[in-house]
Amino acid sequence: MEREAIVKIEVDGLGEGFMQKKDLHLTNEEIPQSVFMLDNSDFLVRTEIDELKEKFKGKEVLQYLLIDGEFKGAVLGHWRIGPHDIEDITLCLGEEEPETRKEEIISAVRTGYSVETTRILRFNGENL
């Protein structure tokens, strides 16, 4: 906000939110799709941690996936120091969407888990 890259806006029925200044002119249909992998310590995760823990109850979550502005997925596995495999990328998306956005989602996960050190064993329950 200090650099004026984002601005505070009123979100219909939801209260205040934030948006990139360069995107203010876009309609809802024009806002591009996005996938971000966020750590448990991220402030966006912290604000919804109770709901996320309930949504992914009983699963060992390494990271959460913010898809199109909503938490709709998680990267699962057993954390340890050093390289470790990702057991699954689990998603809460419509029936066809996981497959059509597979590469985009895997690419977001790869920003934190390189091909050289980490295998992804499953994608939404399906072996890779």
C-alpha positions as a LaTeX table, in Angstrom:
\begin{tabular}{lrrr}
\hline
Residue & $x$ (\AA) & $y$ (\AA) & $z$ (\AA) \\
\hline
Met1 & 0.00 & 0.00 & 0.00 \\
Glu2 & 2.88 & 2.37 & 0.75 \\
Arg3 & 4.16 & 1.94 & $-2.82$ \\
Glu4 & 0.57 & 2.20 & $-4.10$ \\
Ala5 & 0.84 & $-1.19$ & $-5.83$ \\
Ile6 & $-2.30$ & $-2.36$ & $-4.03$ \\
Val7 & $-5.34$ & $-0.42$ & $-2.86$ \\
Lys8 & $-8.06$ & $-1.11$ & $-0.33$ \\
Ile9 & $-11.47$ & $-1.68$ & $-1.92$ \\
Glu10 & $-14.99$ & $-2.51$ & $-0.75$ \\
Val11 & $-15.97$ & $-6.06$ & $-1.74$ \\
Asp12 & $-19.72$ & $-6.46$ & $-2.21$ \\
Gly13 & $-21.18$ & $-8.15$ & 0.84 \\
Leu14 & $-17.79$ & $-9.15$ & 2.23 \\
Gly15 & $-16.32$ & $-5.92$ & 3.60 \\
Glu16 & $-12.92$ & $-4.54$ & 2.72 \\
Gly17 & $-10.34$ & $-6.25$ & 0.56 \\
Phe18 & $-7.22$ & $-5.47$ & $-1.42$ \\
Met19 & $-6.55$ & $-5.37$ & $-5.15$ \\
Gln20 & $-3.62$ & $-4.49$ & $-7.36$ \\
Lys21 & $-4.03$ & $-0.92$ & $-8.56$ \\
Lys22 & $-3.31$ & $-1.98$ & $-12.15$ \\
Asp23 & $-6.31$ & $-4.38$ & $-12.03$ \\
Leu24 & $-8.96$ & $-1.91$ & $-10.80$ \\
His25 & $-10.43$ & $-1.47$ & $-14.29$ \\
Leu26 & $-10.97$ & $-5.23$ & $-14.83$ \\
Thr27 & $-14.36$ & $-6.89$ & $-14.58$ \\
Asn28 & $-14.70$ & $-10.17$ & $-12.66$ \\
Glu29 & $-14.55$ & $-12.09$ & $-15.95$ \\
Glu30 & $-11.29$ & $-10.37$ & $-16.95$ \\
Ile31 & $-9.37$ & $-11.10$ & $-13.75$ \\
Pro32 & $-6.75$ & $-13.72$ & $-14.66$ \\
Gln33 & $-6.62$ & $-17.13$ & $-13.03$ \\
Ser34 & $-3.88$ & $-17.58$ & $-10.45$ \\
Val35 & $-2.31$ & $-20.25$ & $-8.25$ \\
Phe36 & $-0.04$ & $-19.49$ & $-5.29$ \\
Met37 & 1.50 & $-21.94$ & $-2.85$ \\
Leu38 & 1.55 & $-20.47$ & 0.66 \\
Asp39 & 3.30 & $-21.60$ & 3.81 \\
Asn40 & 1.52 & $-22.10$ & 7.15 \\
Ser41 & 3.17 & $-18.92$ & 8.42 \\
Asp42 & 1.79 & $-16.72$ & 5.62 \\
Phe43 & $-0.61$ & $-14.09$ & 6.96 \\
Leu44 & $-3.35$ & $-15.12$ & 4.50 \\
Val45 & $-3.13$ & $-18.71$ & 5.75 \\
Arg46 & $-3.09$ & $-17.54$ & 9.38 \\
Thr47 & $-6.36$ & $-15.63$ & 8.91 \\
Glu48 & $-8.14$ & $-18.82$ & 7.77 \\
Ile49 & $-6.15$ & $-21.46$ & 9.65 \\
Asp50 & $-9.14$ & $-22.85$ & 11.61 \\
Glu51 & $-11.17$ & $-23.38$ & 8.43 \\
Leu52 & $-8.16$ & $-24.83$ & 6.60 \\
Lys53 & $-7.42$ & $-27.28$ & 9.41 \\
Glu54 & $-11.05$ & $-28.42$ & 9.28 \\
Lys55 & $-11.07$ & $-28.65$ & 5.46 \\
Phe56 & $-7.91$ & $-30.79$ & 5.41 \\
Lys57 & $-8.49$ & $-32.58$ & 8.70 \\
Gly58 & $-6.39$ & $-35.71$ & 9.20 \\
Lys59 & $-3.98$ & $-34.78$ & 6.40 \\
Glu60 & $-0.35$ & $-33.75$ & 6.80 \\
Val61 & $-0.28$ & $-30.40$ & 5.02 \\
Leu62 & 3.04 & $-28.96$ & 3.88 \\
Gln63 & 1.62 & $-25.91$ & 2.05 \\
Tyr64 & $-1.76$ & $-24.51$ & 1.07 \\
Leu65 & $-2.83$ & $-23.59$ & $-2.47$ \\
Leu66 & $-4.56$ & $-20.26$ & $-3.05$ \\
Ile67 & $-6.39$ & $-20.77$ & $-6.35$ \\
Asp68 & $-8.14$ & $-17.78$ & $-7.89$ \\
Gly69 & $-8.12$ & $-16.01$ & $-4.52$ \\
Glu70 & $-9.53$ & $-18.89$ & $-2.46$ \\
Phe71 & $-7.87$ & $-21.72$ & $-0.58$ \\
Lys72 & $-8.84$ & $-24.69$ & $-2.74$ \\
Gly73 & $-5.95$ & $-27.09$ & $-2.31$ \\
Ala74 & $-3.07$ & $-28.38$ & $-0.25$ \\
Val75 & 0.32 & $-29.96$ & $-0.79$ \\
Leu76 & 0.52 & $-33.09$ & 1.36 \\
Gly77 & 3.47 & $-35.05$ & 2.66 \\
His78 & 5.72 & $-35.64$ & 5.63 \\
Trp79 & 7.95 & $-32.67$ & 6.45 \\
Arg80 & 11.55 & $-33.29$ & 7.39 \\
Ile81 & 14.86 & $-31.50$ & 7.04 \\
Gly82 & 16.29 & $-32.13$ & 3.60 \\
Pro83 & 14.62 & $-33.38$ & 0.44 \\
His84 & 11.29 & $-35.12$ & 0.79 \\
Asp85 & 8.58 & $-36.27$ & $-1.60$ \\
Ile86 & 5.17 & $-34.71$ & $-1.99$ \\
Glu87 & 2.63 & $-37.44$ & $-1.29$ \\
Asp88 & $-0.26$ & $-35.68$ & $-3.03$ \\
Ile89 & $-1.56$ & $-32.36$ & $-4.28$ \\
Thr90 & $-5.17$ & $-32.44$ & $-3.11$ \\
Leu91 & $-7.73$ & $-30.07$ & $-4.60$ \\
Cys92 & $-11.25$ & $-28.83$ & $-3.88$ \\
Leu93 & $-12.20$ & $-27.91$ & $-7.44$ \\
Gly94 & $-14.97$ & $-28.79$ & $-9.86$ \\
Glu95 & $-14.93$ & $-32.12$ & $-11.68$ \\
Glu96 & $-13.03$ & $-31.07$ & $-14.84$ \\
Glu97 & $-10.94$ & $-28.21$ & $-13.42$ \\
Pro98 & $-8.11$ & $-30.21$ & $-11.80$ \\
Glu99 & $-7.11$ & $-31.77$ & $-15.11$ \\
Thr100 & $-7.39$ & $-28.56$ & $-17.14$ \\
Arg101 & $-5.27$ & $-26.64$ & $-14.61$ \\
Lys102 & $-2.86$ & $-29.46$ & $-13.74$ \\
Glu103 & 0.26 & $-27.89$ & $-15.29$ \\
Glu104 & $-0.47$ & $-24.48$ & $-13.77$ \\
Ile105 & $-0.93$ & $-26.00$ & $-10.31$ \\
Ile106 & 2.16 & $-28.21$ & $-10.54$ \\
Ser107 & 4.17 & $-25.20$ & $-11.72$ \\
Ala108 & 3.09 & $-23.24$ & $-8.62$ \\
Val109 & 4.14 & $-26.15$ & $-6.41$ \\
Arg110 & 7.48 & $-26.37$ & $-8.22$ \\
Thr111 & 8.29 & $-22.79$ & $-7.15$ \\
Gly112 & 9.05 & $-24.25$ & $-3.73$ \\
Tyr113 & 9.86 & $-27.89$ & $-4.49$ \\
Ser114 & 12.37 & $-28.38$ & $-7.30$ \\
Val115 & 12.34 & $-31.31$ & $-9.72$ \\
Glu116 & 15.92 & $-32.13$ & $-8.69$ \\
Thr117 & 15.09 & $-32.71$ & $-5.02$ \\
Thr118 & 11.38 & $-33.53$ & $-4.79$ \\
Arg119 & 9.10 & $-36.00$ & $-6.54$ \\
Ile120 & 5.35 & $-35.41$ & $-6.71$ \\
Leu121 & 3.79 & $-38.83$ & $-6.27$ \\
Arg122 & 0.08 & $-38.04$ & $-6.80$ \\
Phe123 & $-2.05$ & $-35.25$ & $-8.19$ \\
Asn124 & $-5.55$ & $-35.07$ & $-6.72$ \\
Gly125 & $-5.32$ & $-38.70$ & $-5.68$ \\
Glu126 & $-4.08$ & $-40.01$ & $-9.05$ \\
Asn127 & $-0.57$ & $-41.45$ & $-9.41$ \\
Leu128 & 1.74 & $-39.38$ & $-11.58$ \\
\hline
\end{tabular}
